[in-house]
Structures are given as structure tokens and as C-alpha cells.
């Protein structure tokens, strides 16, 4: 029996089934979030940016950041962050400026047009939060439990990346 099989047999199969279900839910929820944002921008007639770019603008908010900071702060997970930043600058949603200290580094911040997109996403999220509570889909305690559990998984995965056993 291989080491992998011995470890797999020691894991509670119910837990493993639930873990795989949770992973699938996280993936589906992220895709659904992007679909919901896309639908909202189609509804309001903003078609030139995609949902990933709108979420990026929302996450940047009033901050002035570099592409590297976006990834390190967890605002953006895509490998094409530079592409999306360039597109958002070209379309007038963001300003960019070379860093005085490191000329290779570019800092970006939202323009008025970008802030409008951010407000649209924020309004959508407020409506969702109101709906979740108003229709008794979720309570404050329930969302707190989910966030606590997800932060634990995040820490565990981060440790796996940093300290490969």
C-alpha cells in the first residue's frame, strides 16, 4: 500500500466528500459572482469592461497601488493583472504614474469614471447583503462562521505554499 493510500484511508470519507464539495462551491461561487457583476453592468449599459475588471476597480477603491500590491493584498488572483490594468488605464478608468523610487513600478488609482464603476459594484453588493438578510438566507452569525472557516482554510493553504513539507 502506498503512503498516499494509507493517508487517504485514514481520512474520514465524510469529511473528504464535504471538503471536495466545499472546493466546488468556492469555484462555482466565484464564477457566479462574476456572472452577477456582468449582468449588472449589462443592465446599466456599461459594456466596455468585464466583470473581472469591475471587481478589480471595486477592490482598489480609493487606494493607490502597484500590480504587485494588488496580488499581495489578495485583490486580484489572475495572471493577467498587467493586461487588465493597462486596459483600464487605456479606457479611462484608472490613472497611472511611474514610481519616483522604482521607475519600473507603476502606481494606479481610479479616475472619476473608475469610481463610478466601483460605486455600481458597491450598490450591487449592498442590495445582495440586504436581500440575504431580508429573505433570511443568512444571518450575521452565519456569515461570521463562514468567514472564520474560510480564513482558516486560507491560512492552511498559505502555509502549504510557504512551507512545503
C-alpha positions, 0 to 999 in steps of 0.5 A: 500500500502506498503512503498516499493510500494509507493517508487517504484511508485514514481520512474520514470519507465524510469529511473528504466528500464535504471538503471536495464539495466545499472546493466546488462551491468556492469555484462555482461561487466565484464564477457566479459572482462574476456572472452577477457583476456582468449582468449588472453592468449589462443592465446599466449599459456599461459594456466596455469592461468585464466583470473581472475588471469591475471587481478589480476597480471595486477592490482598489477603491480609493487606494493607490497601488502597484500590480504587485500590491494588488496580488499581495493584498489578495485583490486580484488572483489572475495572471493577467493583472498587467493586461487588465490594468493597462486596459483600464488605464487605456479606457479611462478608468484608472490613472497611472504614474511611474514610481519616483523610487522604482521607475519600473513600478507603476502606481494606479488609482481610479479616475472619476469614471473608475469610481463610478464603476466601483460605486455600481459594484458597491450598490450591487453588493449592498442590495445582495447583503440586504436581500440575504438578510431580508429573505433570511438566507443568512444571518450575521452569525452565519456569515461570521462562521463562514468567514472564520472557516474560510480564513482558516482554510486560507491560512492552511493553504498559505502555509502549504505554499510557504512551507512545503513539507 
